[in-house]
């Protein structure tokens, strides 16, 4: 697999000036997202968006869960608060459409720039021209491994909160089996089973990917954050029109490293996390590739075919590795053609 390190210095400099996903359509070529449905289940109630009053500088962080949500919340918290050590997304960045925990009064009371979390598909939201949206994606194999850990390590209290809060629509969420590979194979077989996650994956990703030319939407990949954390944070800052004095950048970046976040997990995780999750369920290692020795060649081949069928080659390639992966593949292809 090509890596960022394989790119020539000239290509690297060119890439670092790019703020858009490779292959982004021109502005005006992408229709404005319209809300066409509601998503209601054990986790989500998107009707909560219908009367939400947006502010002109709102930030919406969107992911399919376990794709880098907490990481991006920490990044944006650090940008808003200019690298302050005491800044905590735990107390500020609320999950608006989580049905079990009402958060609108807390959001209404906030005086700083709001940064709001959602795991909902784009066509189930009210997509506002006032807000800026940051969508974070990750190789779905890594996402599902992290999701399995998240659900398997959740306490009975978590399942009681999610399933037994009055108003649930549809079946209850179930704890997965101990085997993450089996959980992944079941996802490949049917990603729409509401007993296994909060929403179907493929349609969720397609919706946000197809909107990537919108002027108020930025796509960020987990692998790009790992490859160049400071460069990606600066890209997010430019998109959000947040200026950080150069002398504060070392603090911003340090406070967004996995090492710092893990060391400060008790302060950065939601205040209820120690009740509903066992250790490592919310902020895990941030590692990729844990599936490598557990999936068979047949599993991987089946997944790659499924991804291309569901998304098309360009989107499937970006989902697998992000902008730097695409740039590295392009560079490798150019080098091969030159031989």
LOMI-47149 format. One record per atom (N, C-alpha, C): x, y, z; residue in three letters. Coordinates in pm, whole numbers, plus 50000, padded with zeros to 5 digits. Atoms other than C-alpha are relative to their C-alpha. Layout:
BEGIN
XYZAla ...
This chain:
BEGIN
500854988050000Unk 500005000050000Unk 500885012450000Unk 499194987850001Unk 501485034149905Unk 499775008150126Unk 500114991449883Unk 502155058150190Unk 500395014149964Unk 499644986150023Unk 502615095550221Unk 501505001449978Unk 498564999150013Unk 506335089350252Unk 500514996649861Unk 499585003450136Unk 506445076149893Unk 499865011749903Unk 500254988950091Unk 505385109849746Unk 501245008649988Unk 498854991250018Unk 508075131949596Unk 499805012950076Unk 500104987449926Unk 508895164449774Unk 499155010149924Unk 500804990650079Unk 507375184349487Unk 498514997050014Unk 501415003849986Unk 504115164749505Unk 499515002750141Unk 500404997849861Unk 504095167649884Unk 499695014850022Unk 500234985649986Unk 504405205649869Unk 498705003849932Unk 501244997150071Unk 501615206749611Unk 498814995250081Unk 501125005549925Unk 499415184249822Unk 499685008350123Unk 500224992949874Unk 499915204450140Unk 499235012949978Unk 500784988050028Unk 498315234149964Unk 498554997049967Unk 501355003850037Unk 495145214649891Unk 499134998750123Unk 500935001249889Unk 492185218750124Unk 498814991449965Unk 501155007950043Unk 489715198149921Unk 500384985549980Unk 499815014150032Unk 489305160949881Unk 500314998749852Unk 499685002650140Unk 490825147749561Unk 498734996749923Unk 501165002850083Unk 488215148049286Unk 498755007450041Unk 501174992649955Unk 485915173349454Unk 499345007249883Unk 500704992650106Unk 483235186749216Unk 500115015050022Unk 500014985649988Unk 483145223749143Unk 498765004650074Unk 501154994349931Unk 480895245449358Unk 498925003149897Unk 501104998050093Unk 477495247449193Unk 499594987249930Unk 500325012950062Unk 477655211649064Unk 499334990450098Unk 500555008749897Unk 476395197149392Unk 498695005850050Unk 501284994849950Unk 472715200649485Unk 500035001950151Unk 500064997449857Unk 471955215249825Unk 499274988650070Unk 500655011349931Unk 471115187150072Unk 498645004050057Unk 501344998049946Unk 467455184850158Unk 499664988650095Unk 500465010349908Unk 465945166550450Unk 498834992849938Unk 501055007650067Unk 463855138650299Unk 499464988650088Unk 500455011149915Unk 463435114550591Unk 500425002650144Unk 499585000049860Unk 463745109050964Unk 500684986750030Unk 499375012049949Unk 466025084151132Unk 499714999250149Unk 500365001849860Unk 464655071151460Unk 500254985550039Unk 499715013549951Unk 466005041251650Unk 500455000850145Unk 499575000449860Unk 467595031651982Unk 500915011850035Unk 499084988949975Unk 470245059051948Unk 499435013649958Unk 500184987550073Unk 468925085551716Unk 498565004149987Unk 501294994250035Unk 465975108751671Unk 500275013049924Unk 499644988250080Unk 466605132751383Unk 498895010549995Unk 501014989349991Unk 463315151051445Unk 500505011350090Unk 499454989849912Unk 465365169751705Unk 500685011349923Unk 499424989450083Unk 466945189251417Unk 498935009549947Unk 501014992850078Unk 463615201751283Unk 499735014150050Unk 500244986649946Unk 463185231451517Unk 501265005950063Unk 498754995049944Unk 466845236551603Unk 500345013649938Unk 499684986550046Unk 467875273151579Unk 501515001349982Unk 498594998750031Unk 471215275851404Unk 500495014250025Unk 499314987249994Unk 473655303851474Unk 500925001149879Unk 499224997650122Unk 475775319451201Unk 501364993250001Unk 498665005949995Unk 478995303351324Unk 500004985850055Unk 500065013749949Unk 477795268651429Unk 500904990649920Unk 499195010550062Unk 480065239051357Unk 499334986650029Unk 500595013349984Unk 478585204451298Unk 501074989649967Unk 499055010950020Unk 480905174451340Unk 499204987449971Unk 500775011750041Unk 479515144851150Unk 500934988249972Unk 499275012350029Unk 480805109251143Unk 499034988350004Unk 500565012849960Unk 479665073751126Unk 500814996050122Unk 499325001249870Unk 480515065151486Unk 501274991649993Unk 498705006549987Unk 484045053751576Unk 500905002549880Unk 499174996150114Unk 485575071551278Unk 500935011650033Unk 499174988749962Unk 487325099051474Unk 499225011550059Unk 500874989449947Unk 484485118351636Unk 500655007350117Unk 499434993849880Unk 486095124351975Unk 501285007649966Unk 498774993350045Unk 489385133351804Unk 499685013649938Unk 500354987450064Unk 487725159851588Unk 499375009750100Unk 500534991349896Unk 485795173251886Unk 501135006750078Unk 498864994449928Unk 489095177752068Unk 500745010349914Unk 499334990650090Unk 490675194451763Unk 499265013349995Unk 500774987650013Unk 487875219551725Unk 499925007350134Unk 499944993749868Unk 487785225752100Unk 501295007850017Unk 498714993349987Unk 491465234252089Unk 500105012349910Unk 499994988350089Unk 490985257551792Unk 499165011350058Unk 500884989749945Unk 488075275851952Unk 500635006550122Unk 499464995049873Unk 489895279352285Unk 501515002649993Unk 498634995350022Unk 493305287152132Unk 501054992050079Unk 498995008649939Unk 495175257352277Unk 499964999150150Unk 500095000249853Unk 493975260752636Unk 499984985750052Unk 499925013549945Unk 494855230152843Unk 498704995950067Unk 501225003449926Unk 491645232253043Unk 498784998349911Unk 501145001450091Unk 489395232152734Unk 499564985449995Unk 500515013749997Unk 487145201452734Unk 498754998949914Unk 501165002450084Unk 484845190552455Unk 498914992450075Unk 500975007749920Unk 483165168152713Unk 498845008750046Unk 501014991249942Unk 481315197652859Unk 499345009149897Unk 500454990050098Unk 480685216452535Unk 499414994249872Unk 500395005150132Unk 480285194752225Unk 498954989250016Unk 501115009149969Unk 476865178752257Unk 499504992649875Unk 500575008550105Unk 475255151052051Unk 498535003649990Unk 501344994150006Unk 472115168751937Unk 498894989849984Unk 501095009150031Unk 470105139651801Unk 500104986550072Unk 500055011749911Unk 470945113952070Unk 498735001150082Unk 501354998349944Unk 467405107552188Unk 499974998750153Unk 500075003149857Unk 468245095652541Unk 500475011350091Unk 499424989449916Unk 470015127252659Unk 499655013649939Unk 500374986850054Unk 468275160852593Unk 501135010150019Unk 498874990749990Unk 470915187252514Unk 499665014149949Unk 500314986950057Unk 469075216552353Unk 500125011350102Unk 499824989149903Unk 468895237252676Unk 501465003650021Unk 498564997449982Unk 472655233452720Unk 500575007249879Unk 499534993350121Unk 473285243352357Unk 499505014449994Unk 500564986450001Unk 470985273452387Unk 500755009250095Unk 499334991849898Unk 472925285252691Unk 501455003149966Unk 498584998050031Unk 476355283552527Unk 500245013749937Unk 499644986850055Unk 478025316852451Unk 501224999349910Unk 498875001850091Unk 481165303752280Unk 499494994449867Unk 500375006050128Unk 481145291051923Unk 499654985350022Unk 500485013549973Unk 479145258851927Unk 500564990049899Unk 499565010850087Unk 480475226151789Unk 499244987450042Unk 501065009649969Unk 477785199651773Unk 500284986949927Unk 499715013350054Unk 478095162351713Unk 498744993449946Unk 501075008450052Unk 475935139751499Unk 500594987849932Unk 499635011950077Unk 476145104751354Unk 498944997149894Unk 501145002250089Unk 473175109551123Unk 500365002349853Unk 499784997750143Unk 473055107550742Unk 499595014049960Unk 500204986050039Unk 473035140450556Unk 498565002849959Unk 501374997550046Unk 469515135750415Unk 498974998350111Unk 500915000349885Unk 468045131550765Unk 500225012050092Unk 499714987949924Unk 469485164450894Unk 499325012049936Unk 500264986950059Unk 468485200350845Unk 501385005849969Unk 498674995350041Unk 471535211650645Unk 499945015149981Unk 500164985449994Unk 471985248650720Unk 501145007349930Unk 498944991750060Unk 473865274650512Unk 500735008450104Unk 499344992349894Unk 474695291850842Unk 501174992350061Unk 499025008349929Unk 476765262750973Unk 501134995749908Unk 498935006850072Unk 480055247150872Unk 500054985650050Unk 500065014349970Unk 480185209150857Unk 501364993649977Unk 498765007750013Unk 483235187250918Unk 499634985350009Unk 500315014250005Unk 482765151050813Unk 501304992250008Unk 498805008049979Unk 485355126150937Unk 499704985549963Unk 500175013950042Unk 485765091750778Unk 501274992150031Unk 498915009249966Unk 487985061650838Unk 499804987249922Unk 500135013250062Unk 488745028750666Unk 498974992150079Unk 501135006049928Unk 485545010250748Unk 500404987350074Unk 499525011549923Unk 487494979550857Unk 500465004350140Unk 499574994749870Unk 489105000251132Unk 498815005350079Unk 501214995049934Unk 485775016951207Unk 499244988750067Unk 500785011149946Unk 484034983651256Unk 500744993050114Unk 499255005949890Unk 486844970251473Unk 499835008650126Unk 500184990949886Unk 486545001051693Unk 498564999650051Unk 501405000849959Unk 482744998851694Unk 499744987350079Unk 500175012549926Unk 482904962651803Unk 500535001650142Unk 499434997949867Unk 485194972052091Unk 499105008950085Unk 500894990549932Unk 482875000852182Unk 498754992950054Unk 501255006649959Unk 479734979352193Unk 500254988250092Unk 499715011749917Unk 481344948552342Unk 500405004050141Unk 499534995449869Unk 482914968552626Unk 498995008650074Unk 501024991849932Unk 479764988352705Unk 499394992350117Unk 500595006149881Unk 478214981753045Unk 498504997849981Unk 501465001550007Unk 474634970053105Unk 499275013450012Unk 500634986849986Unk 473855006053204Unk 499885006949865Unk 500044994250135Unk 474705017052849Unk 498804994649923Unk 501095006150076Unk 472254992452696Unk 498645003750059Unk 501254995549938Unk 469585002352947Unk 499665014249956Unk 500234986150041Unk 470025039152859Unk 499555000849855Unk 500294999350143Unk 469985033552484Unk 498674993349966Unk 501165007950040Unk 467245007452469Unk 498735003050080Unk 501174999149913Unk 464965015152762Unk 499505014150025Unk 500544986549992Unk 464645052952748Unk 498715000449919Unk 501295000150071Unk 460965058152653Unk 500085007049864Unk 500074994050132Unk 460235065552288Unk 500834993149895Unk 499195007050099Unk 462545040652120Unk 499154995249884Unk 500655005150120Unk 461535032551762Unk 500824988249949Unk 499305011450055Unk 462404998051630Unk 500624991150107Unk 499455009849907Unk 464324969151787Unk 501125005650085Unk 498934996049908Unk 466844971452068Unk 501374996949941Unk 498615002850034Unk 470594973352018Unk 500484988150081Unk 499515012049931Unk 472314940452104Unk 501525000750018Unk 498555001249981Unk 475754933952249Unk 500544990049898Unk 499465009350100Unk 477944917851979Unk 500694988150066Unk 499215011349953Unk 479704884552013Unk 501435004650027Unk 498634995749970Unk 483314885452139Unk 500915001249878Unk 499135000950117Unk 484714880251787Unk 499815012049907Unk 500164988550088Unk 485324912951595Unk 499954996249853Unk 500045004350139Unk 485924894251270Unk 498604995549961Unk 501385004150027Unk 482474878751295Unk 499095012149990Unk 500794987650006Unk 480984913051366Unk 500205006749864Unk 499724993950129Unk 482684926051051Unk 499344992349886Unk 500625008150105Unk 481464897050838Unk 498485002149998Unk 501444997349993Unk 477924903250960Unk 499685013749941Unk 500164986950062Unk 478324939850860Unk 500034999049848Unk 499935001750145Unk 479374929350510Unk 498744993549945Unk 501215007050044Unk 476364906850488Unk 498805009349999Unk 501164991049990Unk 473894933750599Unk 500355011550094Unk 499644988549916Unk 474864968450721Unk 498775007550049Unk 501234992949963Unk 471214978250774Unk 499344994350126Unk 500615006349883Unk 470514955951077Unk 500075009650119Unk 499974990049893Unk 469484980851351Unk 500374994350136Unk 499605005849871Unk 470334956251629Unk 501525000250017Unk 498545000849997Unk 474054959251542Unk 500715013550002Unk 499364986850001Unk 474714996851504Unk 498925010749996Unk 500944988849993Unk 473125031251496Unk 499395003649865Unk 500574996950132Unk 472575033651117Unk 500784992649893Unk 499275006350110Unk 473505017850781Unk 501245008249962Unk 498754992950029Unk 477085026150684Unk 500075005349858Unk 499704996250138Unk 477215026850303Unk 499205012149956Unk 500804988650042Unk 474325050750246Unk 500415012650076Unk 499534988749920Unk 475635072950526Unk 501225006449934Unk 498794994750063Unk 479055076450363Unk 499715006049863Unk 500324994850134Unk 477635080650012Unk 499415014050006Unk 500654987049992Unk 475485109850121Unk 500985011250025Unk 499034989549970Unk 478325129750273Unk 501045001249890Unk 499024999750109Unk 480775120249997Unk 499445007649879Unk 500604993650118Unk 478385131649724Unk 499795014950020Unk 500174985749971Unk 478055165649898Unk 501335007250013Unk 498684994849966Unk 481815171549912Unk 500385012949927Unk 499704987450067Unk 481725201149670Unk 499345012050063Unk 500694988849937Unk 479585222449900Unk 501005009050073Unk 499024990849942Unk 481365253850026Unk 500094999550151Unk 499975000449853Unk 480465247550390Unk 500184985850055Unk 499745013749958Unk 481535210850406Unk 501464996649976Unk 498615004750009Unk 485035197550476Unk 500054985350035Unk 499795014249972Unk 485915160650452Unk 501414997950053Unk 498715002949936Unk 488725148250677Unk 500104985050018Unk 499815014449983Unk 490205113350688Unk 500884997250121Unk 499295004349879Unk 491415096051004Unk 501494997749970Unk 498605003050034Unk 494595084250827Unk 500815012649974Unk 499304987550022Unk 495485119550720Unk 500315006950132Unk 499734994649867Unk 495165130751082Unk 501194993050063Unk 498885007449944Unk 497555103251185Unk 501315003249928Unk 498784997650077Unk 500015111150905Unk 500575013950022Unk 499534986149986Unk 500195148750958Unk 498985007650084Unk 501014994249912Unk 498225160351261Unk 499985015249989Unk 499994985450005Unk 499375196351252Unk 499495005249866Unk 500464995550131Unk 498815199750878Unk 498504999049986Unk 501455001650009Unk 495275186350906Unk 499275009650093Unk 500634990349910Unk 494465208051209Unk 500025013949937Unk 499934987050068Unk 495645238451012Unk 498975000749887Unk 501015000450106Unk 493395227650725Unk 498615002350058Unk 501294998049934Unk 490425225550962Unk 499875014550046Unk 500044986149953Unk 491325259651109Unk 499705009649886Unk 500274991350116Unk 491375275750764Unk 498544999149959Unk 501395002050039Unk 488005260650681Unk 499055007050096Unk 500864994049898Unk 486505273351007Unk 500285014850023Unk 499624985849985Unk 488125307750970Unk 500435003150143Unk 499464998049865Unk 489885304051305Unk 501495002949989Unk 498594996350001Unk 493215321751345Unk 500644996650134Unk 499245003949880Unk 495755307851592Unk 501375006749992Unk 498634994549999Unk 498905327651686Unk 501024988749990Unk 499015010650022Unk 501985307851580Unk 500554994550130Unk 499425004849875Unk 503265306051937Unk 499074990550074Unk 500945009049933Unk 500105287152039Unk 499834986749928Unk 500205012350076Unk 500275260551769Unk 500584987550067Unk 499495012149933Unk 502545236651966Unk 499044994750107Unk 500975004549900Unk 499965235752248Unk 498774993849935Unk 501175005450071Unk 497065230552007Unk 500284985849954Unk 499685013250056Unk 498785201251838Unk 500234989850112Unk 499735009349889Unk 500045185452162Unk 498714995450067Unk 501255003549933Unk 496575186452315Unk 499074991549914Unk 500805008350091Unk 495215167852011Unk 500664986649969Unk 499365013050021Unk 497655138652021Unk 499254989350078Unk 500665011049929Unk 496305104552121Unk 500644997950136Unk 499325001749871Unk 498925103052396Unk 499415009550104Unk 500584990249907Unk 497605134952556Unk 498564996550032Unk 501415002949978Unk 493975125052509Unk 499824987750088Unk 500105012149917Unk 494555090552659Unk 500385003150144Unk 499584996549864Unk 496395105352957Unk 498955008350073Unk 501024991349941Unk 493485129253013Unk 498594995049969Unk 501275005850041Unk 490675105252923Unk 498875003250096Unk 501054997449901Unk 488765110853247Unk 499425013949984Unk 500464986250015Unk 488565148153176Unk 499385002649864Unk 500444997350136Unk 487955146052802Unk 498804991449959Unk 501155008450031Unk 485395117852797Unk 498745005850065Unk 501244995449936Unk 481715124952873Unk 499964995950146Unk 499995002349856Unk 481055126753245Unk 499364986750039Unk 500665012849970Unk 478925095153227Unk 500774988149945Unk 499305010750071Unk 481555075053037Unk 500434988750092Unk 499535010649911Unk 482885056553340Unk 498884991250052Unk 501165007849957Unk 479365044153414Unk 499534990749889Unk 500565007850110Unk 478405031653069Unk 501044992849916Unk 498955006850076Unk 481795020652932Unk 501084994850094Unk 498805004649932Unk 484624999253058Unk 501195006849933Unk 498804993450050Unk 488215010152990Unk 500174997849850Unk 499655000250142Unk 489185018352629Unk 498814999349906Unk 501155000850089Unk 485635018352495Unk 499755013249928Unk 500284987250062Unk 485515055652418Unk 501245005549930Unk 498734996150061Unk 489105066852361Unk 500894987750004Unk 499225012250004Unk 490885035452248Unk 501435003449957Unk 498604997950036Unk 494375032752095Unk 500165009449881Unk 499844992350122Unk 493645051351772Unk 500804992649896Unk 499225007950094Unk 495415022951592Unk 499164995649882Unk 500635005850118Unk 494615010951244Unk 500584986149974Unk 499485012850045Unk 494984976351095Unk 499894988650098Unk 500145011049905Unk 493924955551394Unk 499314987949937Unk 500695010750071Unk 491914935051146Unk 500954991549915Unk 499115005750101Unk 494984925650938Unk 500194985050016Unk 499715014249978Unk 495704891851097Unk 498774991950038Unk 501225006949959Unk 492094883351174Unk 499034997749884Unk 500825002250119Unk 490424886950835Unk 500764991349901Unk 499385008450101Unk 491094860950569Unk 500155007749869Unk 499884993850132Unk 492164869350214Unk 498645000849932Unk 501355000050057Unk 488654859950111Unk 499165011350059Unk 500724989149935Unk 487204884350366Unk 500395013449939Unk 499514987150051Unk 489394912750238Unk 499575002049855Unk 500434999150139Unk 488614905049874Unk 498515003249992Unk 501454997649997Unk 484914904149952Unk 499705014450041Unk 500204986249956Unk 485154937250138Unk 500355009949889Unk 499574990550104Unk 487064954849858Unk 499005000449886Unk 501035000350105Unk 484514943449600Unk 498735006950047Unk 501204993849945Unk 481674954249827Unk 500145015250002Unk 499784985549993Unk 483184988849880Unk 499915006449862Unk 500054994450136Unk 483654994749507Unk 498594999449944Unk 501385001150047Unk 480134982349433Unk 499125010650064Unk 500854990549927Unk 478565004549699Unk 500375014549971Unk 499544986150002Unk 480685035749648Unk 500615004549868Unk 499194996350115Unk 482555034649318Unk 501465000550039Unk 498575001449970Unk 486345032549289Unk 500585012350069Unk 499404987949942Unk 487195068949369Unk 499655001450148Unk 500434998749861Unk 485135070049688Unk 500564988650085Unk 499485011549925Unk 486235034949793Unk 501485001850031Unk 498584997649976Unk 489895044349751Unk 500205010650108Unk 499844989549899Unk 489485076349954Unk 499624994750138Unk 500425005649872Unk 487605057850228Unk 501084990850058Unk 498965009349954Unk 490435032350245Unk 501205007250060Unk 498764993949951Unk 493145058050309Unk 500075015050004Unk 499984985549994Unk 492285094650258Unk 500775006649889Unk 499374992150105Unk 493905122250056Unk 501434995649971Unk 498605003650020Unk 497505111750110Unk 500134986349934Unk 500015013250064Unk 496715076050012Unk 499715001449851Unk 500324997650141Unk 495125088349688Unk 501195006249929Unk 498864993350061Unk 498095111249619Unk 501164990249981Unk 498925009850010Unk 500555082949688Unk 499724990049888Unk 500355009250108Unk 498675059249455Unk 500225006549865Unk 499824992750126Unk 498695085749183Unk 501475001449967Unk 498564998650021Unk 502415091849230Unk 500624986749959Unk 499485013250032Unk 503135054449222Unk 499644996249857Unk 500435003050136Unk 501105050948902Unk 500805007949898Unk 499224991650091Unk 502935080048740Unk 501424994749985Unk 498645005550005Unk 506295064748831Unk 500054987349917Unk 500045012550076Unk 505265031148686Unk 499875002649851Unk 500214996750141Unk 504105047048362Unk 501245006249937Unk 498814993450052Unk 507375065948333Unk 501134990149972Unk 498955010150019Unk 509435033848345Unk 499934993949861Unk 
